[in-house]
Amino acid sequence: MLLSDVFKEVNVVPDLSAKDKNGLIEELAEVVVRSEPSIKMQSLVQVLLEREKLGSTGIGDGVAIPHGKLAGIDKPVVAFGRSKKGINFEAMDDQPADLFFLLVAPENTSGMHLQLLAKIARLLGSSSVRKKLREGKTRWDLFKTITDSDQEL
C-alpha cells in the first residue's frame, strides 16, 4: 500500500500553530476530521492521547508519528504537519519534533496499521526526505515530496 492511497494534499499543514503535544494532536486531528467527516473529533483525540500514554510517538530526528486505531472507519487516514518552531514531543533523543505524521486506522486492521507506520518511519528515516520536508515552501511541495519519496521506497 502506498501512502498516496490514504493521504490527501488537503491533509498537509505547512505551518502548524500548536505549541505543545496536546495542541499538536488536536490540530492534526482537526485536519483529519475535516477531510473525513465521519470521524468524530473527540473520539480521535482520545485514541491518540491514550496511545501517547503508552509511550511517546516521538521517534527522534525531529520526527513524531502520533497514531491509533479507531472504531467505525473503514480505511486509514493520514495527515502531515510541520512546526517551524518545533514542539517538545518527549522523543527518544530529547529533541523537539518539527515533522509530524498522524495516522488513524480502522480498529480491526493490525497489519495495515503496522505496514503504514513502518512505511512512514522508513520515509522519515531518510535525512534527504526530512531535509526536503523542512525546506518545502507550500502544501503542494510537502505533499509531492511525501508521495514521490513513497514511490521510491
N, C-alpha and C positions, 0 to 999 in steps of 0.2 A: 504494500500500500504506500502510495506517495502522499506527502503532506498536502500537495495540491488537491488531493481528493477530498480533504476535510478542512482546508484552510482557504479563507477568502480575503481579498485585499481590504475589504471594509473592517476586518478584524485586526488591522495593524494600527498601532498608536505610536507615531514617531517621537512624541514628546510627552511622556506621562507626567501628570502633575502630583501624583501621590508622594508622600514624604516618609511613609513607613510601610511595614509589611502588610498590615491590615488594610490600609488605604490602597495599596497596590492590588491586593486581591479583589477588593471591591471595584476598583476602576476597571480592571480587565474583565471581571465578571459582568459588569455592566455592558461592555463591548459584546460579550458572548450573548447576553440576553437580547440585546438589540438585533443581532443577526439571527437568533433562534428564539422567537417569542414564546415558544412552548416551554422554555426553561424558566423556572422561577428564580428570581434573584436571591431570595433568602435561602432557598434550598442549596443553590450552587455555592454561595459564600460559606454556608455551614459545612458542606462537604469539604471544601478547600481548607478551611480553618481546622477542621478535625484532622485532616491529613497532616497539616503542619505541626500539630501537637505530637505526632509520632516522631517527628524529626524534621528539621528544616529541609526544604527542597532547593535550597541554595547549594549549588554543586561546586562553586569556585570559579575562578577566572572571570568574575563579573556576571555569572550566569545563574538564573534560578528558573525552575520548571514547576511551579505550583500545579498540582493535578489531583484528580479524583474521579470517582465513578458515581453516576447519578441515575437513579431510577427514572423511568418514563421518557428517556430519549432513545432514539434508535440508531444514532450514528455519532461518532466522536466529533467534537468541535475544538478548534484550536484558535487561540489569539496570540498575538505578539505585541510587546510594548518595549519601548526604550526610555530609560530615565537618564537625562543628561547629567543629573547631579549624583545619581547612584542612591541606593537605598540599603540600609542595613537589613540583610535577609538571613542573618545568622548562618552564613555559608561556612563550609568546612575550612576555608582558608582565612576566615575572619575579615574578608574584604567586602566592601559594598558591592551589590549587584546592580548592573545597569541594563542587562538584556534579559527579558522575561518571556517565556512561553507559558501560556496557560492551556492545559489540556483537560477536557472533561470527556469521559467515555461512558457508554451505557454500562449499567451496573453489572450485567451478566457477560461481559466480554473481556476476560483477563488477557487473552492472547493479543487481541488488537490493541488494547491499552498499553501493554508492555512493549509491543512492537513499535508503536508510535513514540513512546518515551525513549526507547533506545535510538530511534531514528533522530529525534530532536537532540539527544545527548551527543550522538555522533556528529551531527551537523554543527553544533556549538562547540564541539571538541576541536574544531579546526580554527586555528588562530587567524587564518586568512578570512574565513567567514565572519568571525567576530569583528575583525577589523572593518570589513565592508559594512557590517550592520551598524557599527559605531560611526562610520563616515557617511552613510546614506543620507541624502537630503530630504527625500519625500517618502510618503507612504508607498508609492509605486516602487521606488528604489529598494526599499526594505523588502517588500513583497517579492520582487523579482530576484533579489539576492537569495532569499529563502527557497523559492521554488526552483530556481536554476541550480542552486547548490544541492538541493534534494535529488534532482535528476542525475547528478554526478555521483551520488553515493552508491 
